[in-house]
Amino acid sequence: MVHVNNSASNYGMIKAFLLEKLPRKNRPKIIPQMERFDCSNHEKFLQNTNLLMDEIPHLSQAFLGLGADGHIASLFPERRSAFIDHDFYYYTEKQGESFQRMTLSIDFLRQMPEITFLVSGKSKHSALKSLMNPQSVKQQSPALQLIKNYPGKVNILSDQPSCSGKVCA
């Protein structure tokens, strides 16, 4: 929950590397609408964002980046208790950061018919390995918790550095 020009803004990254490269008529509607974020009223912004989600007729696909620790959508391993029983969006925090994050609940993500994990970089190797070989890990990451008992289709798109060795063999 930072201004779109802040280097920590995921929305700012999406805007710069994707949205601004598309013609205006082809730009998808992005929720939350971070251009309208007002840091003086976090709760109202959250309520409005959840109301916008009620207006969407049907979501069929979720694209999720995979963090080196197995986090997805600002759902971090140390915050497991906050993964369920929420509206679509809710606020969470990451240890050591001075700002809040907005995330989707795992319950909501489990309702998606299809999920695609986007995995890039050598630092994601261990996290990807745990998804491909879950019985070898002691503690389940948020990504693995999502996949566990997931009824839909799961896709994993990875680059060579994240998928080296026997991980993708």
C-alpha positions as CSV (number, residue, x, y, z in Angstrom):
1,M,0.0,0.0,0.0
2,V,2.4,2.6,-1.3
3,H,2.2,5.2,-4.1
4,V,2.4,3.8,-7.6
5,N,5.7,5.5,-8.2
6,N,7.3,3.8,-5.1
7,S,9.9,1.1,-6.0
8,A,8.0,-1.4,-3.7
9,S,4.7,-1.0,-5.7
10,N,3.7,-4.1,-7.6
11,Y,1.0,-2.1,-9.3
12,G,3.6,0.4,-10.4
13,M,5.7,-2.4,-11.9
14,I,2.6,-3.8,-13.8
15,K,1.7,-0.3,-15.0
16,A,5.3,0.4,-16.3
17,F,6.0,-3.0,-17.9
18,L,2.6,-4.0,-19.1
19,L,-0.3,-1.6,-19.0
20,E,1.5,1.4,-20.5
21,K,2.7,-0.8,-23.4
22,L,-0.9,-1.7,-24.4
23,P,-3.2,0.6,-26.3
24,R,-5.8,2.2,-23.9
25,K,-8.7,0.2,-25.4
26,N,-6.9,-3.1,-24.7
27,R,-5.9,-2.4,-21.1
28,P,-7.5,-4.7,-18.6
29,K,-9.3,-3.4,-15.5
30,I,-6.9,-3.9,-12.6
31,I,-8.2,-4.4,-9.1
32,P,-7.2,-2.8,-6.7
33,Q,-7.3,0.5,-8.5
34,M,-4.1,1.8,-7.0
35,E,-4.3,5.1,-8.9
36,R,-7.2,5.9,-6.5
37,F,-5.3,4.9,-3.3
38,D,-5.5,7.4,-0.6
39,C,-3.1,6.6,2.3
40,S,-5.2,8.6,4.7
41,N,-8.1,6.2,4.5
42,H,-6.9,2.6,4.1
43,E,-10.2,1.0,5.4
44,K,-12.4,2.8,2.9
45,F,-10.1,1.8,0.1
46,L,-10.2,-1.8,1.2
47,Q,-14.1,-1.7,1.4
48,N,-14.3,-0.2,-2.1
49,T,-11.9,-2.7,-3.5
50,N,-14.0,-5.6,-2.1
51,L,-17.1,-4.0,-3.6
52,L,-15.5,-3.8,-7.0
53,M,-14.8,-7.6,-6.8
54,D,-18.5,-8.2,-6.3
55,E,-19.1,-6.6,-9.7
56,I,-16.9,-8.9,-11.6
57,P,-19.0,-11.6,-13.2
58,H,-16.5,-14.5,-13.4
59,L,-12.8,-14.9,-13.0
60,S,-11.3,-17.9,-14.7
61,Q,-7.6,-17.5,-14.2
62,A,-5.1,-16.3,-11.6
63,F,-1.4,-15.5,-12.4
64,L,0.8,-15.6,-9.3
65,G,4.4,-14.9,-8.9
66,L,6.3,-17.3,-6.7
67,G,8.6,-15.8,-4.0
68,A,11.9,-17.3,-3.0
69,D,10.3,-18.3,0.3
70,G,7.3,-19.8,-1.5
71,H,5.1,-16.7,-0.8
72,I,2.4,-15.7,-3.2
73,A,0.3,-12.5,-3.4
74,S,1.8,-11.1,-0.2
75,L,0.8,-14.3,1.7
76,F,4.1,-15.0,3.6
77,P,5.1,-18.1,5.5
78,E,5.2,-16.4,8.8
79,R,1.6,-15.1,8.5
80,R,-0.2,-18.5,7.8
81,S,-3.1,-17.8,10.2
82,A,-4.3,-14.9,8.0
83,F,-4.8,-17.1,4.9
84,I,-8.5,-17.9,5.3
85,D,-11.9,-16.5,6.3
86,H,-11.6,-13.1,4.7
87,D,-13.3,-11.0,2.0
88,F,-11.6,-11.1,-1.4
89,Y,-8.9,-8.6,-0.3
90,Y,-7.5,-7.9,3.1
91,Y,-4.5,-6.1,4.6
92,T,-1.4,-8.0,5.7
93,E,2.1,-7.1,6.7
94,K,5.6,-8.5,6.0
95,Q,8.1,-8.6,8.8
96,G,10.5,-5.7,8.5
97,E,8.4,-3.5,6.2
98,S,7.0,-0.1,7.2
99,F,3.9,-0.4,5.0
100,Q,0.8,-2.7,4.8
101,R,0.1,-4.9,1.8
102,M,-3.2,-5.8,0.2
103,T,-3.7,-9.4,-0.7
104,L,-6.3,-12.0,-1.8
105,S,-7.3,-14.8,0.5
106,I,-6.3,-18.3,-0.3
107,D,-10.0,-19.3,0.0
108,F,-10.7,-16.9,-2.9
109,L,-7.7,-18.1,-4.9
110,R,-8.9,-21.7,-4.4
111,Q,-12.1,-20.8,-6.2
112,M,-10.3,-20.0,-9.4
113,P,-10.7,-22.7,-12.1
114,E,-7.1,-22.3,-13.1
115,I,-3.9,-20.9,-11.5
116,T,-0.6,-20.2,-13.3
117,F,2.6,-19.7,-11.3
118,L,5.2,-17.5,-12.9
119,V,8.6,-18.5,-11.7
120,S,11.8,-16.6,-12.7
121,G,15.3,-16.6,-11.4
122,K,17.8,-18.8,-9.6
123,S,16.6,-17.5,-6.2
124,K,13.3,-19.3,-6.8
125,H,14.9,-22.7,-7.4
126,S,14.1,-24.0,-3.9
127,A,10.5,-22.7,-3.9
128,L,9.9,-24.3,-7.2
129,K,11.5,-27.6,-6.1
130,S,9.1,-27.7,-3.1
131,L,6.1,-27.3,-5.5
132,M,7.4,-30.1,-7.7
133,N,8.3,-32.4,-4.9
134,P,6.1,-31.5,-1.9
135,Q,6.9,-34.6,0.2
136,S,10.5,-33.4,0.5
137,V,9.7,-30.2,2.5
138,K,9.1,-29.9,6.2
139,Q,7.0,-26.7,6.3
140,Q,4.5,-26.0,3.6
141,S,4.8,-22.6,1.8
142,P,1.8,-20.5,1.0
143,A,2.1,-21.6,-2.6
144,L,2.0,-25.3,-1.5
145,Q,-0.9,-24.6,0.9
146,L,-2.8,-23.2,-2.1
147,I,-2.1,-26.2,-4.3
148,K,-2.9,-28.7,-1.6
149,N,-6.5,-29.8,-2.1
150,Y,-6.8,-27.3,-5.0
151,P,-9.7,-28.5,-7.3
152,G,-8.6,-26.6,-10.5
153,K,-5.9,-26.8,-13.0
154,V,-2.4,-25.7,-12.0
155,N,0.2,-24.5,-14.5
156,I,3.8,-23.6,-13.7
157,L,5.8,-21.5,-16.1
158,S,9.5,-21.2,-15.2
159,D,12.7,-20.0,-16.7
160,Q,15.9,-22.1,-16.9
161,P,17.6,-20.6,-13.8
162,S,14.7,-21.4,-11.5
163,C,14.3,-24.9,-13.0
164,S,17.9,-26.2,-13.0
165,G,19.0,-29.6,-12.1
166,K,16.5,-32.4,-11.3
167,V,13.7,-29.9,-10.4
168,C,12.1,-30.0,-13.8
169,A,13.4,-33.3,-15.1
